Amino acid sequence: MPANPFQLPHLLTASILLLPFAGFLVLTMASRRVAQLIAVLLTGAGLLLSVLLAVDLPEQGVTLQANWVVLSGASFPITFRVDALAALMLLLVHFVALLVQVYSISYLHDEPKLRRYFSYLQLFVGAMLGIVLAGNLLVMYGFWELVGLASYLLIGFYAERPAASQAAKKAFLMNRVGDIGFLIGIFLTYYYFDTLDFTTLASKGADGIAPTALGLCLFMGCVGKSAQFPLLTWLPDAMEGPTPVSALLHAATMVAAGIFLLARVHPLLSLDALVVITIIGTVTTLWGGYAAVFQTDIKKVLAFSTVSQLGLMVVGMGTGNVAGAMFHLLTHAFFKAGLFLSAGAIIHAVHSQDMRQMGGLRKVLPTTFIAYTVCAAALSGLPFLSGFLSKEAILGGAFGWAETHGSGLFTSVPILVLLSSGLTAFYMARQWRLIFFGTYRSETIPLSTAHEPGWLMRGPVVILAALSLWVWFSINPLSGQGSWFFRLFPLADEPHVWWLAPVSIALVLAGGWAGFRLREPNADSGYVQLSVNYGFLDLFYDRLAIRSTVRLATFLNRTDQRAIDGVVNGAGIATVVLAHLTSLLDRMGVDGLVNGAAWLAGRLGQLARSVQNGRVQSYITAAVMGLLVILWWLL
């Protein structure tokens, strides 16, 4: 424990961590109306405490530590630490969670399971805060798994729907694949460095002694949690949960946890590991972007855009641009949460997630239209918006990284990532057109009934759209180099690629124009099916893993029934038959011989007794008979 555990920063840290878990317990017993109020107040209190902690944060940070267990002389402490990065994440998680919960009060006002919903949200927020505050890998892993549990509960909130139940199981199982690699990486980290503490590992990792396998195993945690290739197909299916949950998952929690993990363990990543991470991020950016192009579900388009943007952040991490990647995580949180909450307002108005049943909604949803336009433009990377600043930071770092390595293969990475900006603008412009322009296409809900939601829903959307403007992050709308963010977290190398901004803007404008003018192709076309079916990854998993596993299980079951059970049952039958034969031999043989001898002895005894009857005649007869037998024997 610290020298004085009652100092204000330490009390604030402990309170911030405990509040959501206390809320989780209290909300399970609260009434429906009180539950939503308690949830909002607790998250608001957590945000206020986070602000106070950030203002009063010592330069060396805040550390809380207690011994947990000692095994074979090795101590494994529970450590929580707040530094500048953790303080920023605390503010971000609390702020987005607060807006989501305020929004949920109106969006789910008729939900009968509202108390359970808010209790799950508190558990989710608490688990994410634990990841942010974790001072070592062991503590992070514990909360990492708790986030997995909470996300399973929220994604499968509508458990009565088979699709929601399947999506929750899919998310849980695919994340376990990544978490196995993460756990192996933790074991390797302790094996090589004899510690799991982030501060100590940062100094030891700087010596360059961490093996590539260790770094890649730790990266597996990010692959699962942040939906990187090839474990990316669970995220769009997770849209089966309530829309506010989707906003929380995609903005500042869960999927962002993998990026935060990479920031913490970055000193342990070897050059070879960083190259692999960069390649995976590039593939994910393009794969997720193309998968979003022809989706018809409004939330799935946004889900795949998240996959693509997470890939972009991973590219930033792989190219050594940790500050740039975290900057994009920050800006992305606002405009992606704004997009999901705007999508919730649209779904609330037309009672459908199918964009083919929308159109012309800009006239009846003017506030949502403006907010959606701003957030979509920020996601696409248009100037005067935050997404442009953070994307340029990552792209500039990627081109600088490629120039340092001086190879055509390395140069292809930033070029492909740059092209993905045009792809993002393409599918967002298509979505924008399908939702807000053209004629209204729904045959079940008349346009006259569609209307803007109340201010409990519109307020958070407007706030998030406003925070997507450039002015909150940099005075210069065309460059984030002078941002306050990079004064807190300096860039490793400040790239100056003069042509990058105009080329990026041109690609975004061209992609947006093409997406807006696109005529919807035949849904049965191969390139459309390639997008709609996630690049056939699930089909690949079905053929390679699921079906082969089912066939193996069937074979083992038959082997068990016919071979193992056959041998066991045969041995049992043989034993019973042998037991019957043994019993028969015992009765007829052993018992028969003994009983026969006894019977013979008894009969002889009876015969002998019949002679010894006290009559002289009997004795003379017996003597004569005996003499005759002797004579017969001798002669």
Secondary structure, 3 states (H helix, E strand, C coil): CCCCCCCHHHHHHHHHHHHHHHHHHHHCCCCHHHHHHHHHHHHHHHHHHHHHHHHCCCCCCEEEEEEEEEECCEEEEEEEEECHHHHHHHHHHHHHHHHHHHHHHHHCCCCCCHHHHHHHHHHHHHHHHHHHHECEHHHHHHHHHHHHHHHHHHHCCCCCCHHHHHHHHHHHHHHHHHHHHHHHHHHHHHHHHCCCEHHHHHHHHCCCCCCHHHHHHHHHHHHHHCCCCCCCCHHHHHHHCCHHHHHHHHHCCCHHHHHHHHHHHHHHCCHHHHHHHHHHHHHHHHHHHHHHHCCCEHHHHHHHHHHHHHHHHHHHHHCCCHHHHHHHHHHHHHHHHHHHHHHHHHHHHHCCCEHHHCCCCCCCCHHHHHHHHHHHHHHHCCCCEHHHHHHHHHHHHHHHHHHHHCCHHHHHHHHHHHHHHHHHHHHHHHHHHHHHCCCCCCCCCCHHHCCCCCHHHHHHHHHHHHCCEHHHCCCCCCCCCCCHHHHHCCCCCCCCCCCHHHHHHHHHHHHHHHHHHCCCCCCCCHHHHHHHCHHHHHHHHHHHHHHHHHHHHHHHHHHHHHHHHHHHHHHHHHHHHHHHHHHHHHHHHHHHHHHHHHHHHHHHHHHHHHHCCCCHHHHHHHHHHHHHHHHHHHC
